[in-house]
Amino acid sequence: MFDIGLQEMLVIGVLALLVFGPGKLPELGRMVGRALREFRRASDEFRSTVETNLHINDPDPIIAPTPASVDAAPAPVLPSEAEGAVAAGDATLVVAVEPGEPYCAQRTSRLFHKSDCSWVTRIPEPERAYFKHVVDAREQGYVTCPVCEPWEPA
């Protein structure tokens, strides 16, 4: 980038030592290091927010349930049936929970929100999937909203 060699670095170091003095040089180095670290942290946070909002590095899409499976109560699964489902590679479906649960997501999106998040009002009611716990939403492949940052105490 700058193609600075050892001799140029030595000249810059001697000039900095003469200008700032031996007492201020370590303090100046710490200040520059902190500023660079803060800048790197802010740029990483900005990049991750943009990637999350633009869905850039999406893994597999979430499989939307059929309307009949959402309204019906899930049937109990026998151990023999469960083994067959795993062996056949069937996809799991998102089961909607009654409205009023603490967490909500849009079925076609990757983000989940607290129910009181301002973004939830923009999700049409038929498109909503409700969750009782953060873990339930993460198991379905959803990512936390960068605005409301849903979490549960341990």
C-alpha positions, -999 to 999 in steps of 0.1 A, spaced: 0 0 0 25 26 11 57 7 3 76 20 33 109 3 41 129 -1 73 150 31 66 119 52 61 103 38 93 135 46 112 135 82 100 98 86 109 105 72 144 134 96 150 114 126 138 85 116 161 109 112 190 123 146 184 89 163 180 70 147 208 98 137 232 104 103 250 77 110 276 48 117 252 56 91 226 43 60 244 11 79 253 7 90 217 12 53 206 -15 42 230 -39 68 217 -34 58 181 -38 22 190 -71 28 208 -84 49 179 -75 22 154 -91 -5 175 -123 16 180 -124 23 142 -120 -14 134 -147 -24 159 -172 2 145 -165 -8 109 -170 -45 118 -203 -37 136 -215 -16 107 -206 -43 82 -224 -70 102 -255 -48 105 -256 -42 68 -251 -79 60 -278 -88 84 -302 -63 70 -294 -71 33 -294 -109 40 -260 -112 23 -246 -144 38 -279 -163 41 -276 -200 48 -305 -222 36 -339 -205 34 -365 -212 61 -391 -236 49 -425 -221 52 -452 -243 67 -483 -252 47 -515 -234 59 -530 -267 71 -500 -275 94 -501 -241 110 -537 -244 121 -535 -280 132 -521 -291 165 -489 -311 161 -495 -348 163 -474 -368 188 -445 -386 171 -437 -422 180 -400 -431 183 -402 -454 153 -418 -425 132 -391 -401 144 -363 -424 132 -380 -427 98 -383 -389 95 -347 -384 103 -336 -411 79 -358 -397 51 -344 -362 57 -378 -345 61 -376 -308 69 -390 -295 101 -418 -270 99 -423 -238 119 -453 -242 142 -471 -210 150 -478 -203 186 -507 -181 198 -503 -143 194 -491 -126 226 -458 -146 228 -428 -125 237 -410 -130 203 -421 -127 167 -407 -132 132 -418 -129 96 -419 -163 80 -401 -151 48 -374 -132 67 -343 -142 87 -348 -118 117 -369 -123 148 -380 -95 171 -394 -88 206 -432 -85 203 -430 -48 212 -404 -39 185 -414 -12 160 -406 -36 131 -433 -61 142 -461 -37 132 -448 -39 96 -453 -77 95 -487 -87 83 -505 -110 108 -507 -141 85 -469 -138 79 -460 -138 116 -445 -167 135 -445 -165 173 -420 -180 197 -420 -184 235 -382 -184 238 -352 -170 220 -338 -205 217 -369 -216 198 -364 -189 172 -327 -196 168 -335 -233 163 -357 -224 134 -328 -205 118 -338 -169 127 -312 -142 137 -317 -115 163 -330 -81 152 -302 -55 154 -328 -29 165 -345 -45 195 -318 -72 202 -341 -99 218 -325 -118 246 -336 -138 277 -320 -138 311 -301 -169 319 
